[in-house]
Amino acid sequence: MPTISFFYGIAIQMFFDDHNPPHFHARYGTARAVVRISDGQIMAGELPPTAARMVKDWALLRRAELEHNWQRAISLQELEKIAGPDGQG
């Protein structure tokens, strides 16, 4: 599962040819969550409150890039890095 962004210790990953609805996986330490791209809501799992808020805010800010990567993933194309809120990818 490629890591498309990493910020403040949070890894954002996306599977190739994954199931709908469009989503990504967020990992922070041992915490894991599946996050819907459309609204940044956690669909499964959980993250600590601060990490969850940062992931949601980032997802809403980067929604177009996440949707673009989702289309690439379902087409089995290489995924692109997305900058985090700290400007890192």
C-alpha positions as CSV (number, residue, x, y, z in Angstrom):
1,M,0.0,0.0,0.0
2,P,1.8,3.2,-1.2
3,T,2.3,6.1,1.3
4,I,1.1,9.2,-0.5
5,S,1.7,11.7,2.3
6,F,3.4,11.7,5.7
7,F,2.9,14.6,8.2
8,Y,3.3,14.9,12.0
9,G,3.8,11.2,12.3
10,I,0.7,10.3,10.3
11,A,1.0,8.1,7.2
12,I,-1.6,8.5,4.5
13,Q,-1.9,5.4,2.3
14,M,-4.0,4.2,-0.6
15,F,-4.6,0.7,-1.9
16,F,-4.6,0.0,-5.6
17,D,-8.0,-1.2,-7.1
18,D,-9.7,-0.7,-3.7
19,H,-13.5,-0.8,-2.9
20,N,-15.9,2.2,-2.9
21,P,-16.5,4.7,-1.5
22,P,-13.3,6.5,-2.3
23,H,-11.1,6.5,0.8
24,F,-7.6,6.4,2.1
25,H,-6.0,4.8,5.1
26,A,-4.4,6.9,7.9
27,R,-1.9,5.4,10.4
28,Y,-0.6,7.1,13.5
29,G,1.5,4.9,15.8
30,T,-0.7,1.8,16.4
31,A,-3.9,3.6,15.5
32,R,-5.4,3.1,12.1
33,A,-8.5,4.5,10.3
34,V,-10.2,4.4,7.0
35,V,-11.2,7.9,5.9
36,R,-13.7,8.9,3.3
37,I,-12.3,11.3,0.7
38,S,-15.6,13.2,0.2
39,D,-15.8,14.6,3.7
40,G,-12.8,13.4,5.7
41,Q,-15.0,11.3,8.0
42,I,-13.6,8.2,9.6
43,M,-15.5,5.2,8.2
44,A,-13.6,2.5,10.2
45,G,-11.0,2.3,13.0
46,E,-10.0,5.4,15.0
47,L,-7.3,7.9,15.5
48,P,-6.5,10.0,18.6
49,P,-8.7,13.2,18.5
50,T,-5.9,15.6,17.5
51,A,-4.7,13.3,14.7
52,A,-8.3,12.7,13.5
53,R,-8.9,16.5,13.3
54,M,-5.6,17.0,11.4
55,V,-6.4,14.2,9.0
56,K,-9.9,15.6,8.3
57,D,-8.7,19.2,7.8
58,W,-6.0,18.0,5.5
59,A,-8.4,15.7,3.5
60,L,-10.8,18.6,2.9
61,L,-8.0,20.9,1.8
62,R,-6.5,18.2,-0.5
63,R,-9.7,16.6,-1.7
64,A,-9.1,17.2,-5.4
65,E,-5.6,15.6,-5.2
66,L,-7.0,12.7,-3.2
67,E,-9.8,12.1,-5.7
68,H,-7.2,12.3,-8.6
69,N,-5.0,9.7,-6.8
70,W,-8.1,7.5,-6.2
71,Q,-8.8,7.5,-10.0
72,R,-5.1,6.6,-10.6
73,A,-5.3,3.8,-8.0
74,I,-8.4,2.1,-9.5
75,S,-6.6,2.3,-12.9
76,L,-3.5,0.7,-11.4
77,Q,-1.4,3.8,-12.1
78,E,1.4,5.1,-10.0
79,L,0.2,7.3,-7.2
80,E,1.4,10.9,-6.7
81,K,2.7,12.3,-3.4
82,I,0.5,14.9,-1.8
83,A,2.0,17.6,0.5
84,G,0.9,17.6,4.1
85,P,-0.1,20.6,6.1
86,D,3.5,21.1,7.1
87,G,4.5,21.4,3.4
88,Q,6.1,17.9,3.4
89,G,5.0,15.0,1.3
